[in-house]
Amino acid sequence: MSKEIRIGRHIVGDSHPTYFVADIAANHDGDLERAKDLIHLCAEAGSNAAKFQNFKAETIVSNYGFRTLGGQQSHQASWDKSVFEVYDAAALSMDWTEALKDACDDAGIDYFTAPYDKALLAALSPYVCAWKLGSGDITWLEQIERLAADGKPLLIATGAASMNEVRQAMGAATKHTGDIVLMQCNTNYTASLENFKYIELNVLKTYAAAYPDVVLGLSDHTPGHATVLGAVALGARVIEKHFTDDLTRIGPDHKFSLDPGTWRDMVDRTRELENALGSGAKQVMDNEAETVVLQRRAIRTIRPIRAGETISASDLTVLRPCPADALPPGRMAELIGKNADRDIDEGDCVRIEDVR
């Protein structure tokens, strides 16, 4: 069983509701007021936290490096501007930090970020209740240790990583903290339905076996709710997806985000699933109590039997319903060869106290 950890206002773990993180990321489109509006929209849609990304273009991407790759690739191939220019435009101003935190407080949800620049940690730390490590930084062990040593829960996304790389990242993190959310992730941002073939939700089973003391999660970029519901059924208790108000807006993250309507639907369907999963104890449930009587068979007579008569197998059958004091089919042998102690009508149940 995964341990419980506190993230901001919430206890997160196996026996608690799934914790939903709305990754607003670059969907603020460079507008602080828009960013604050998205915070309130995601809260209204059922999010528990709004997450941002803090970086400067020059501390996350190499302009030279991308220009010499020989053309933009994957989801970046559709960008009209260079990778450096897109990151530069999407960069979140550090001057917004307090305002974003205040907006989250007003909305009643948690605020945290994925910092892609180690120089920003000290300034961000007083405002965030957790840190997120993006999948692309899973081999940056120095940064992992810095985040883990800050005394806040650490969410680690593991997209495009091998199990050995996950072990190294976890080794770095667990030197400093046990408050970790280990998140399965597939880092393809094309929103293609083909991506479902690559999600590998069963990796959550692997993580649960390898790291039984961490909370499991999913950082997801697929359309719809299938992967989220599957992940929750497999034990994930933290779900992160991108959030926007309009998937058709121009920007790097809008296309594979959820909007308020689909986000609310995801949360509602997950709450239904949580109710459906139950405790794991197999038992007759309260809403089945009457069905036990109506659908089960009881031992009944196929002719009138008078007091003193010997009961034979040919006198009995098994038919619905089965009142609480009736005998189930498996106890018929207890009646055969016994004498009736009362008159028993045709079709009536034969109870153990009716024979001697």
Secondary structure, 3 states (H helix, E strand, C coil): CCCCEEECCEEECCCCCCEEEEECHHHHCCCHHHHHHHHHHHHHCCCCEEEEEECCHHHHCCHHHHHCCCCCCHHHHHCCCCHHHHHHHHCCCHHHHHHHHHHHHHHCCEEEEEECCHHHHHHHCCCCCCEEECHHHCCCHHHHHHHHCCCCCEEEECCCCCHHHHHHHHHHHCCCCCCEEEEEECCCCCCCHHHHHHCCCCHHHHHHHHCCCCEEEEEECCCCCHHHHHHHHCCCCEEEEEECCCCCCCCCCCCCCECHHHHHHHHHHHHHHHHHHCCCCCCCCHHHHHHHHHHCCEEEECCCECCCCECCHHHEEEECCCCCCCCCHHHHHHCCCCEECCCECCCCECCHHHEC
